[in-house]
Amino acid sequence: MGKLTDTDRKAVEDALRAGVLEPVDWPKMDLKDGAVVVLCGDGDQSESILDGLTPEVEKQCGTARIQLVALNGGGPCLSPTSPLSNLGEVLFNFLREAATTRKMRIIVETCSIPIHLAGYFMRVDMPLLFNIWGSVKLKRMRTVVLISHAPCGMAGMCMMSFVDLAVNLIKAKTFIKRVVKVFDRERLGLEAKVVFPCLVHVDYGDGRKELYHFKTGPGAEWLAQRTHQ
Ligand SMILES: [Zn+2]
C-alpha cells in the first residue's frame, strides 16, 4: 500500500488553504437520480470513498443507486494527455516482469521503444468514456462523479504527483464535458444537463481518510500559480 509523500501532503495542505479542496457540501450535489461514479478500483480505498458517498445518494435518491465505473487511476484516466489514459508507461514494465528467461528479457529491453509506442496506442480513456456514456444513457443518471485519490498506486507507477493528478482531473472533466455536450439531453433521455462534480480522496497514512470536493475553476488558477512560482 502506498504512502502519501511529503511533497503531496504539502500540496494537499496548500490546496486546502487556497480553498481548492473543501469538505463536500453534499446537499449541493444533485444525487436525486443516483450517480455514475468514476473511481480507482483501489481495494484499500474504495470502501472509504463509497462510505462517504453512499449515504448521501441514499438520502437524495431513496436507494444507494450508484453505477460504478472503476479503473485503476480513476477520474484522471479520462484526461487525453494523462499517462493514465494509455498503457505507454506500464506495458514495458509488464512485459519485462512477465519475461521468464534472460533471452526474453533482452528481447523486451531491446524493443523498448516500439513497446512504449504500442502501449501508447492501447487506450484506457476510450473504454472508460464509452462506459460512462453507456451508464448515463442506460441508467439516465445526470450526475457523473469524477474521483481521484492520493496516494494512488497506479499514478505512482506513472510517476504522477498529487499536482499531476489535479491537473489531469481538470482535463478529464473538460474532455468528458465536451464529449457529452455533443449529445443533447433528449437523446440521452435526461431531464437536465449532465454535471461532473470532482472529488479527491486523501489517505493521510495516520488512520485519517478524507473525501474533498475539488473546485476545478479555482483549481486551475491554483495550478497556474504553482507552475509560475
Ligand atoms: Zn488508485
Boltz pocket constraint, residues with backbone or C-beta under 6 A from the ligand:
constraints:
  - pocket:
      binder: B
      contacts: [[A, 40], [A, 41], [A, 42], [A, 72], [A, 73], [A, 74], [A, 149], [A, 151], [A, 152], [A, 153], [A, 154], [A, 155]]
      max_distance: 6.0
